[in-house]
Amino acid sequence: MIVYLNDINETLADEILAIQIPSYHIEAALIGFSGIPQLMDTVDSIMKSEEIFIGYRLDHEWAGFLSYSVEKDTMEICRLVVHPLHFRKGIGGKLIEASLALASGKKIIVSTGSENQPALNLYKRFGFVIINEIEVAPGIFLSLLEKTVE
């Protein structure tokens, strides 16, 4: 079940990190880079974030989160994390579907490691296209993707 989160308190921030950190460790291994900024997040940084969070609950526990920001006609997906125990259950797709429903008439942008094939395949399945690649560290590239929602 998708839940729109209005207030990120200390308990919820801790629960977000309990999913985010293992999820980003998997991406770090896939792309060969442990400097992913979200691996440095803390309870405090999550609580102070101005991103909007939506979560996915499965069997009365959090299984994944998506956060986004909106500026004018553009929504940016800032993080999409699913706990590794819940990979391949469609949770990432449900979170993307929820973000698409919120983005009517907007362009959505997102970035992921260029070597993170599971994430790239997921975004492409929803009609995102790669518009650029940026080298963020020697030999480490991010793919920038976008989609316009009618």
C-alpha positions as CSV (number, residue, x, y, z in Angstrom):
1,M,0.0,0.0,0.0
2,I,1.3,3.5,-1.0
3,V,1.4,6.0,1.9
4,Y,2.0,9.7,1.4
5,L,4.2,11.0,4.2
6,N,3.6,14.5,5.5
7,D,5.8,14.5,8.6
8,I,9.2,12.8,8.8
9,N,9.8,12.3,12.5
10,E,12.9,10.6,14.0
11,T,11.3,7.1,14.0
12,L,10.3,7.4,10.4
13,A,13.6,8.8,9.3
14,D,15.3,5.9,11.0
15,E,13.0,3.5,9.2
16,I,13.8,5.2,5.9
17,L,17.5,4.8,6.5
18,A,17.0,1.1,7.4
19,I,15.8,0.6,3.8
20,Q,17.9,3.2,2.1
21,I,21.3,2.2,3.3
22,P,21.1,-1.5,2.3
23,S,19.5,-0.6,-1.0
24,Y,22.2,1.9,-1.9
25,H,24.9,-0.6,-0.8
26,I,23.6,-2.9,-3.6
27,E,23.7,0.0,-6.1
28,A,27.3,0.8,-4.9
29,A,28.3,-2.8,-5.6
30,L,26.6,-2.7,-9.0
31,I,28.3,0.5,-10.1
32,G,31.7,0.0,-8.3
33,F,31.4,3.2,-6.3
34,S,30.8,3.6,-2.6
35,G,30.6,7.4,-2.7
36,I,26.8,7.6,-3.3
37,P,25.7,10.6,-1.3
38,Q,22.6,8.9,0.1
39,L,24.9,6.4,1.8
40,M,26.0,9.4,4.0
41,D,22.5,10.3,5.1
42,T,21.6,10.4,8.8
43,V,18.4,10.6,10.7
44,D,18.9,14.3,11.0
45,S,19.6,14.8,7.3
46,I,16.4,12.9,6.4
47,M,14.4,14.9,8.9
48,K,15.7,18.2,7.5
49,S,15.2,17.1,3.9
50,E,12.8,19.2,1.9
51,E,12.0,16.3,-0.3
52,I,8.5,14.8,-0.3
53,F,8.4,11.2,0.6
54,I,6.0,8.4,-0.3
55,G,6.4,4.9,1.1
56,Y,5.2,1.4,0.4
57,R,4.0,-0.8,3.2
58,L,4.0,-4.5,2.8
59,D,2.6,-6.8,5.6
60,H,2.6,-3.9,8.1
61,E,6.2,-2.9,7.5
62,W,7.9,-0.4,5.2
63,A,9.4,-2.1,2.1
64,G,10.4,1.0,0.0
65,F,10.4,4.7,-0.3
66,L,10.5,7.3,-3.1
67,S,11.2,11.0,-2.5
68,Y,10.8,13.8,-5.0
69,S,11.0,17.5,-5.3
70,V,9.0,19.8,-7.6
71,E,10.2,23.0,-9.2
72,K,7.9,24.8,-11.6
73,D,7.1,22.2,-14.3
74,T,9.7,19.6,-13.3
75,M,9.5,16.8,-10.7
76,E,12.8,15.2,-9.7
77,I,12.8,11.8,-8.2
78,C,15.5,12.2,-5.6
79,R,15.6,8.6,-4.3
80,L,13.9,5.4,-5.0
81,V,14.8,2.6,-2.5
82,V,13.4,-0.8,-1.9
83,H,14.8,-3.0,0.8
84,P,16.8,-5.9,-0.7
85,L,14.5,-8.4,1.0
86,H,11.7,-7.0,-1.2
87,F,13.4,-6.8,-4.6
88,R,11.5,-8.1,-7.5
89,K,8.1,-7.7,-5.9
90,G,6.9,-4.8,-8.0
91,I,7.4,-2.2,-5.2
92,G,9.7,0.1,-7.2
93,G,7.2,0.1,-10.0
94,K,4.3,0.9,-7.7
95,L,6.3,3.8,-6.3
96,I,7.0,5.1,-9.8
97,E,3.4,4.8,-10.7
98,A,2.5,6.9,-7.7
99,S,5.0,9.6,-8.7
100,L,3.6,9.6,-12.3
101,A,0.1,10.1,-10.9
102,L,1.4,13.2,-9.1
103,A,3.2,14.6,-12.1
104,S,0.4,15.4,-14.5
105,G,1.6,17.9,-17.0
106,K,5.2,17.8,-15.7
107,K,8.5,16.5,-16.8
108,I,10.0,14.0,-14.4
109,I,13.8,13.6,-14.1
110,V,15.8,11.0,-12.3
111,S,19.4,9.8,-12.2
112,T,21.0,6.4,-11.4
113,G,24.3,4.8,-11.9
114,S,24.9,3.9,-15.5
115,E,25.9,0.4,-14.5
116,N,22.7,-0.1,-12.4
117,Q,20.9,-2.1,-15.1
118,P,18.0,-3.1,-12.9
119,A,17.1,0.5,-12.2
120,L,17.6,1.6,-15.8
121,N,15.3,-1.2,-17.0
122,L,12.7,-0.2,-14.4
123,Y,12.7,3.4,-15.5
124,K,12.7,2.5,-19.2
125,R,9.7,0.2,-18.6
126,F,7.8,3.3,-17.5
127,G,8.8,5.3,-20.6
128,F,11.9,7.2,-19.2
129,V,14.6,7.8,-21.7
130,I,18.3,8.5,-21.1
131,I,19.1,12.1,-22.0
132,N,22.7,12.4,-20.7
133,E,25.5,10.6,-18.9
134,I,27.7,12.5,-16.5
135,E,31.0,11.3,-15.1
136,V,30.8,11.9,-11.3
137,A,34.1,10.3,-10.4
138,P,36.8,8.8,-12.5
139,G,35.2,6.0,-14.6
140,I,31.9,6.3,-12.7
141,F,28.9,7.6,-14.7
142,L,25.3,8.6,-13.8
143,S,22.6,8.3,-16.4
144,L,20.1,11.1,-16.4
145,L,16.6,10.1,-17.5
146,E,13.4,12.0,-18.2
147,K,9.8,11.5,-19.1
148,T,7.0,14.0,-19.7
149,V,3.7,13.1,-18.1
150,E,0.7,14.3,-20.1
